């Protein structure tokens, strides 16, 4: 396996780990922030792999997570 492919694969594995870790989040804000981080890493992976569906799907996830994070009141428990 070439060094470049190993690096891209490592990025994919990192994105997977971040995505799975989102299931451990106990607050909605932490969940959204983790989803946004994972989606951003997946988008980078999609660009490097020339995989438009991966990029677009995660752009949508990033947008949805950012939108719900921005519209949720900060002081309301459970939101």
C-alpha positions in Angstrom: 0.0 0.0 0.0 1.4 3.4 -1.0 2.0 6.1 1.6 -0.7 8.4 0.1 -3.3 5.6 0.1 -2.4 4.8 3.7 -2.9 8.4 4.7 -6.3 8.6 2.9 -7.3 5.3 4.6 -6.3 6.7 7.9 -8.5 9.8 7.3 -11.4 7.4 6.6 -10.7 5.5 9.8 -10.5 8.7 11.8 -13.8 9.8 10.3 -15.3 6.5 11.3 -14.0 6.8 14.9 -15.4 10.3 15.2 -18.8 9.2 13.8 -19.0 6.3 16.2 -18.0 8.4 19.1 -21.0 10.6 18.5 -23.1 7.8 20.0 -21.4 8.4 23.3 -22.4 12.1 23.5 -24.9 12.8 26.2 -25.8 16.4 25.3 -27.4 17.5 22.0 -24.8 20.2 21.6 -21.9 17.8 21.9 -23.7 15.4 19.5 -24.1 18.1 16.9 -20.5 19.3 17.3 -19.2 15.7 17.0 -21.4 15.2 13.9 -20.0 18.3 12.3 -16.5 17.2 13.0 -17.1 13.8 11.6 -18.8 15.2 8.5 -15.9 17.6 7.9 -13.4 14.7 8.0 -15.7 12.6 5.7 -15.8 15.5 3.3 -12.0 15.7 3.1 -11.9 11.9 2.6 -14.5 12.2 -0.2 -12.5 14.9 -1.9 -9.3 12.9 -1.7 -11.1 9.8 -3.0 -12.9 11.7 -5.7 -16.1 10.3 -4.2 -18.8 13.0 -4.8 -21.6 11.0 -3.1 -19.5 10.8 0.1 -18.7 14.6 0.0 -22.3 15.6 -0.8 -23.9 13.3 1.8 -21.6 14.7 4.5 -22.1 18.3 3.4 -25.8 17.7 4.0 -25.0 16.2 7.4 -22.7 19.2 8.3 -25.4 21.6 7.2 -28.2 19.9 9.1 -26.1 19.6 12.3 -25.0 23.3 12.0 -28.6 24.4 11.4 -30.0 22.5 14.4 -27.1 23.6 16.6 -27.6 27.3 15.7 -31.4 27.2 16.2 -31.3 25.4 19.6 -31.6 27.6 22.7 -28.4 27.3 24.8 -30.1 27.5 28.1 -32.9 25.0 27.6 -32.0 21.5 29.0 -32.4 18.7 26.6 -32.1 20.8 23.5 
